[in-house]
Amino acid sequence: MIEIRNFTASDHEFNELARIDNLVNHDSISHPDEDKHDWNIRDKSIIRDRIMLYNDNKLIGVVYYSQGRVPNERICFYTLNLDPNYNNKGYRTLLFNKLLEKIKVFNANKLFTGIYDHPNYHNHKNFLVNNGFKLTQTNREYSCDIKNINIDKYKSLIQTLESEGIQFYDSKEEMLNFPNHYKKLEELNWTYTKDFPIPDGIEHTRLPFKRFMEIQKDFEKNYYGVEIVAVRDDKYIGSTSLEVFPKSEPHKAYTEGLGVLKEYRRKGIATALKIKAIQSLLQKGIKEIRTDNEENNPMYKINIALGFSPVPSSMEYTKEIQ
């Protein structure tokens, strides 16, 4: 019997959700403990939930959904994963229609979701197109075996930058006693993040500082790969941070952010930040880095020069709803 159930956050559900996700994931691994942790530290000031689809008490599909933060509070961000054995049987439509019911509570007027240009997502892509979703942004995705990067090639670049007064520090290991460290780090991240391309109809959103600190402290405690900050004359001018998921993929790092203030760009600082991060990750036994850029963002040229290889692109879709 097919039925939809509410999510209760039981350990069994987290295990089953990881199983479903890993039937769809094409190059990442979901772990129930990491999902449970993420759920437990969620921001409870915005609506976030899951819709569970069962067949004879076996989970076969899920919708993860969340309300956007002000000024995006009427946007629903969601992911729909379905056991491939149940493709083309109407179950995506069933989950999708239930989602539309659920998000009436925050008067949603737009849907946003992402998939990858990979066979695992072709059925979902067809569903999106057939239901009036529009492709609004494509992101280049890259992977790199960092053991193959010639670090010595970039020594002269870093020496030149250091001779110009630009220093590079590990945020967690070297900067916690710097005056106003977290305030300056948050300001830096917000300033350069505003320049990142995002789909039309979605606005960049600045986290309340309290929430920023909750996420930062959790990153430092549980998922810290590395965070490198470029500093000149006590001013934070660029940074990069990479997460490592110790239970699911302990030898792989995901780039969470990389940016440089406008007035300091085109000097090689972004490349130097990457090299400094790679040096630190190699010391920790990390073997691979994953990163992405909007398809027209010139940052991709840096990735190619370093030896990153393209992997299936991610594609972001939106739909206006009444």
C-alpha positions as CSV (number, residue, x, y, z in Angstrom):
1,M,0.0,0.0,0.0
2,I,1.3,3.4,-1.0
3,E,1.1,6.1,1.8
4,I,2.6,9.4,2.7
5,R,3.8,9.9,6.3
6,N,5.0,12.7,8.4
7,F,8.7,12.8,9.3
8,T,9.3,12.0,13.0
9,A,13.2,12.2,13.1
10,S,13.6,8.7,14.3
11,D,16.9,6.9,13.9
12,H,15.2,4.4,11.6
13,E,14.0,7.2,9.4
14,F,17.5,8.7,9.1
15,N,18.9,5.4,8.1
16,E,16.2,4.9,5.5
17,L,16.7,8.4,4.1
18,A,20.4,7.8,3.7
19,R,19.6,4.6,1.8
20,I,17.2,6.4,-0.6
21,D,19.6,9.3,-1.1
22,N,22.5,6.9,-1.9
23,L,20.3,5.3,-4.6
24,V,20.3,8.6,-6.4
25,N,23.6,10.2,-5.5
26,H,26.1,9.9,-8.4
27,D,29.3,10.9,-6.7
28,S,28.7,11.6,-3.0
29,I,27.6,9.5,0.0
30,S,25.0,10.3,2.6
31,H,25.4,9.2,6.2
32,P,22.5,9.0,8.6
33,D,24.5,10.5,11.5
34,E,25.5,13.5,9.5
35,D,21.9,14.1,8.3
36,K,20.7,13.7,11.9
37,H,23.2,16.3,13.1
38,D,22.2,18.7,10.4
39,W,18.6,18.3,11.3
40,N,19.2,18.9,15.0
41,I,21.1,22.2,14.4
42,R,18.6,23.5,11.8
43,D,17.4,27.1,12.1
44,K,14.0,26.6,13.7
45,S,12.9,30.2,12.8
46,I,12.1,29.0,9.3
47,I,9.9,26.1,8.2
48,R,11.8,23.0,7.2
49,D,10.5,19.5,6.9
50,R,10.4,16.2,5.0
51,I,7.7,14.3,3.2
52,M,8.1,10.5,3.4
53,L,6.6,8.1,0.8
54,Y,6.2,4.4,1.7
55,N,5.2,1.3,-0.1
56,D,4.1,-1.5,2.3
57,N,6.1,0.2,5.1
58,K,9.2,0.5,3.0
59,L,10.5,4.0,2.3
60,I,10.6,4.6,-1.5
61,G,10.8,8.4,-1.8
62,V,11.3,11.7,0.1
63,V,11.0,15.4,-0.4
64,Y,13.3,17.6,1.7
65,Y,11.9,21.2,1.8
66,S,12.6,24.5,3.4
67,Q,11.3,28.0,3.5
68,G,13.7,30.7,2.4
69,R,15.0,33.3,4.7
70,V,13.8,36.9,4.5
71,P,13.6,38.4,1.8
72,N,13.1,34.9,0.2
73,E,10.5,33.8,2.7
74,R,8.0,32.9,0.1
75,I,10.4,30.6,-1.9
76,C,10.4,26.9,-1.3
77,F,13.8,25.2,-1.7
78,Y,13.4,21.5,-2.1
79,T,15.0,18.2,-3.2
80,L,13.0,15.2,-4.3
81,N,14.7,11.7,-4.2
82,L,12.9,8.6,-5.4
83,D,14.0,5.0,-5.5
84,P,14.8,4.4,-9.2
85,N,12.8,1.2,-9.1
86,Y,9.7,3.4,-8.8
87,N,10.4,5.7,-11.7
88,N,7.7,6.4,-14.2
89,K,4.9,5.3,-11.9
90,G,3.5,8.6,-10.8
91,Y,5.2,8.8,-7.5
92,R,7.1,12.0,-8.2
93,T,3.8,13.6,-9.0
94,L,2.3,12.3,-5.7
95,L,5.2,13.7,-3.7
96,F,5.2,17.0,-5.6
97,N,1.5,17.5,-5.1
98,K,1.8,16.9,-1.4
99,L,4.7,19.4,-1.3
100,L,2.4,22.0,-2.9
101,E,-0.1,21.4,-0.1
102,K,2.5,21.6,2.7
103,I,4.0,24.9,1.6
104,K,0.7,26.8,1.6
105,V,1.5,27.4,5.2
106,F,4.1,30.1,4.3
107,N,2.2,31.2,1.2
108,A,5.0,30.1,-1.2
109,N,5.0,31.6,-4.6
110,K,8.1,30.0,-6.1
111,L,9.8,26.6,-6.2
112,F,13.5,26.1,-6.5
113,T,15.4,22.8,-6.9
114,G,18.6,21.4,-8.3
115,I,19.7,18.3,-10.1
116,Y,22.8,17.1,-11.9
117,D,23.5,16.5,-15.6
118,H,23.9,12.7,-14.9
119,P,21.7,9.7,-15.9
120,N,20.6,9.3,-12.3
121,Y,18.6,12.5,-12.6
122,H,17.2,12.2,-16.2
123,N,13.8,11.1,-15.0
124,H,13.6,14.0,-12.6
125,K,14.7,16.4,-15.3
126,N,11.9,15.3,-17.5
127,F,9.5,15.7,-14.7
128,L,10.7,19.3,-14.1
129,V,10.4,20.2,-17.7
130,N,7.0,18.7,-18.1
131,N,5.8,20.6,-15.1
132,G,6.8,24.0,-16.3
133,F,10.1,24.5,-14.4
134,K,12.7,26.7,-16.1
135,L,16.4,26.2,-16.1
136,T,17.8,29.3,-14.4
137,Q,21.4,28.5,-13.7
138,T,24.0,26.0,-14.7
139,N,27.1,25.4,-12.5
140,R,30.4,23.9,-13.6
141,E,31.4,21.1,-11.2
142,Y,35.0,20.0,-10.7
143,S,37.0,17.3,-8.9
144,C,40.7,17.1,-8.3
145,D,43.1,14.5,-7.0
146,I,45.2,17.0,-5.0
147,K,48.1,14.7,-4.7
148,N,48.8,15.5,-8.4
149,I,49.0,19.3,-7.9
150,N,52.5,20.7,-8.3
151,I,52.6,22.9,-5.2
152,D,56.1,24.1,-5.9
153,K,54.9,25.8,-9.1
154,Y,53.1,28.4,-6.9
155,K,55.8,29.2,-4.4
156,S,56.9,32.3,-6.3
157,L,53.3,33.6,-6.4
158,I,52.8,33.3,-2.7
159,Q,56.2,34.8,-2.0
160,T,55.3,37.8,-4.2
161,L,52.0,38.3,-2.4
162,E,53.7,38.1,1.0
163,S,56.3,40.6,-0.1
164,E,53.3,43.0,-0.8
165,G,52.1,42.6,2.8
166,I,49.5,39.9,2.2
167,Q,49.6,37.1,4.7
168,F,47.7,33.8,4.8
169,Y,46.4,32.2,8.0
170,D,44.4,29.2,9.1
171,S,41.3,30.6,10.6
172,K,40.8,27.9,13.3
173,E,44.4,27.2,14.1
174,E,46.0,30.6,13.9
175,M,43.3,33.4,14.1
176,L,41.0,32.8,17.0
177,N,42.8,35.4,19.1
178,F,42.8,38.0,16.4
179,P,40.7,41.1,17.4
180,N,37.1,40.8,16.2
181,H,38.0,37.7,14.2
182,Y,34.5,36.3,13.6
183,K,33.0,39.8,13.0
184,K,35.6,40.5,10.3
185,L,35.3,37.0,8.9
186,E,31.5,37.3,8.6
187,E,31.8,40.7,7.0
188,L,34.3,39.4,4.5
189,N,32.2,36.4,3.5
190,W,29.0,38.5,3.1
191,T,30.8,41.2,1.0
192,Y,32.2,38.8,-1.6
193,T,29.3,36.4,-1.5
194,K,27.0,39.2,-2.8
195,D,29.0,39.1,-6.1
196,F,28.2,35.4,-6.6
197,P,25.7,34.7,-9.5
198,I,22.4,33.3,-8.3
199,P,19.2,32.5,-10.2
200,D,16.9,35.3,-11.1
201,G,14.2,35.9,-8.5
202,I,16.3,34.9,-5.5
203,E,18.1,37.5,-3.4
204,H,21.3,37.1,-1.5
205,T,20.6,36.8,2.2
206,R,22.8,37.7,5.1
207,L,22.5,35.4,8.1
208,P,22.0,37.0,11.5
209,F,25.3,37.0,13.2
210,K,24.1,34.6,15.9
211,R,23.2,32.1,13.2
212,F,26.5,32.6,11.4
213,M,28.4,31.8,14.6
214,E,26.3,28.7,15.2
215,I,27.2,27.4,11.8
216,Q,30.8,28.5,12.0
217,K,31.4,26.8,15.4
218,D,29.7,23.6,14.1
219,F,32.0,23.7,11.1
220,E,35.1,24.1,13.2
221,K,34.0,21.3,15.6
222,N,32.6,18.7,13.3
223,Y,33.4,19.3,9.6
224,Y,36.6,21.4,9.5
225,G,38.7,20.7,6.5
226,V,40.4,24.0,6.4
227,E,39.7,27.7,6.2
228,I,42.3,30.1,4.9
229,V,42.1,33.8,5.3
230,A,44.1,36.4,3.4
231,V,45.0,39.5,5.5
232,R,46.6,42.8,4.6
233,D,47.2,45.5,7.2
234,D,44.7,43.8,9.6
235,K,42.0,43.8,6.9
236,Y,40.5,40.5,5.8
237,I,40.6,40.6,2.0
238,G,39.9,37.0,0.9
239,S,39.2,33.5,2.2
240,T,38.3,29.9,1.3
241,S,36.7,27.2,3.4
242,L,36.3,23.5,2.8
243,E,34.2,21.0,4.6
244,V,35.1,17.3,5.3
245,F,32.4,14.8,6.3
246,P,34.3,12.4,8.5
247,K,31.7,9.5,8.5
248,S,30.6,9.5,4.9
249,E,33.7,10.7,2.9
250,P,36.7,11.3,5.2
251,H,39.2,11.7,2.3
252,K,37.2,14.2,0.3
253,A,36.8,18.0,0.9
254,Y,34.0,20.1,-0.5
255,T,34.6,23.8,-1.2
256,E,32.1,25.9,0.7
257,G,33.3,29.3,-0.3
258,L,36.1,31.1,-2.0
259,G,36.2,34.8,-2.7
260,V,38.4,38.0,-2.7
261,L,37.3,41.6,-2.2
262,K,36.9,43.4,-5.5
263,E,39.8,45.8,-5.0
264,Y,42.2,42.9,-4.5
265,R,41.2,40.7,-7.4
266,R,43.4,39.7,-10.4
267,K,46.5,39.5,-8.2
268,G,46.5,35.7,-7.8
269,I,45.1,35.8,-4.3
270,A,42.3,33.3,-5.1
271,T,44.9,30.9,-6.5
272,A,47.1,31.3,-3.5
273,L,44.2,30.7,-1.1
274,K,43.5,27.4,-3.0
275,I,47.2,26.3,-2.8
276,K,47.4,27.1,0.9
277,A,44.2,25.1,1.5
278,I,45.5,22.2,-0.5
279,Q,48.7,22.1,1.5
280,S,46.8,21.9,4.7
281,L,44.4,19.2,3.4
282,L,47.2,17.1,2.1
283,Q,48.7,17.1,5.6
284,K,45.4,15.8,6.9
285,G,45.3,12.9,4.4
286,I,42.6,14.5,2.2
287,K,42.9,13.2,-1.4
288,E,40.2,14.9,-3.3
289,I,38.5,18.3,-3.6
290,R,35.1,19.0,-5.1
291,T,34.2,22.6,-6.2
292,D,31.8,24.4,-8.4
293,N,31.3,27.7,-10.1
294,E,28.4,29.3,-12.1
295,E,29.2,28.5,-15.7
296,N,30.2,32.1,-16.6
297,N,32.2,32.8,-13.5
298,P,35.9,33.2,-14.5
299,M,36.9,31.3,-11.3
300,Y,36.7,28.1,-13.4
301,K,39.9,29.1,-15.2
302,I,41.8,28.9,-11.9
303,N,40.4,25.4,-11.3
304,I,41.4,24.2,-14.8
305,A,44.9,25.7,-14.4
306,L,45.3,23.8,-11.1
307,G,44.4,20.5,-12.7
308,F,40.7,20.2,-11.7
309,S,38.7,18.0,-14.0
310,P,35.0,18.6,-15.0
311,V,32.4,16.3,-13.6
312,P,28.6,16.4,-14.3
313,S,27.3,20.0,-14.0
314,S,24.6,21.0,-11.6
315,M,21.5,22.6,-12.9
316,E,19.1,24.8,-11.0
317,Y,15.4,25.1,-11.8
318,T,12.6,27.4,-10.7
319,K,8.9,27.6,-11.1
320,E,6.4,30.3,-10.2
321,I,3.3,29.0,-8.4
322,Q,0.0,30.6,-7.4
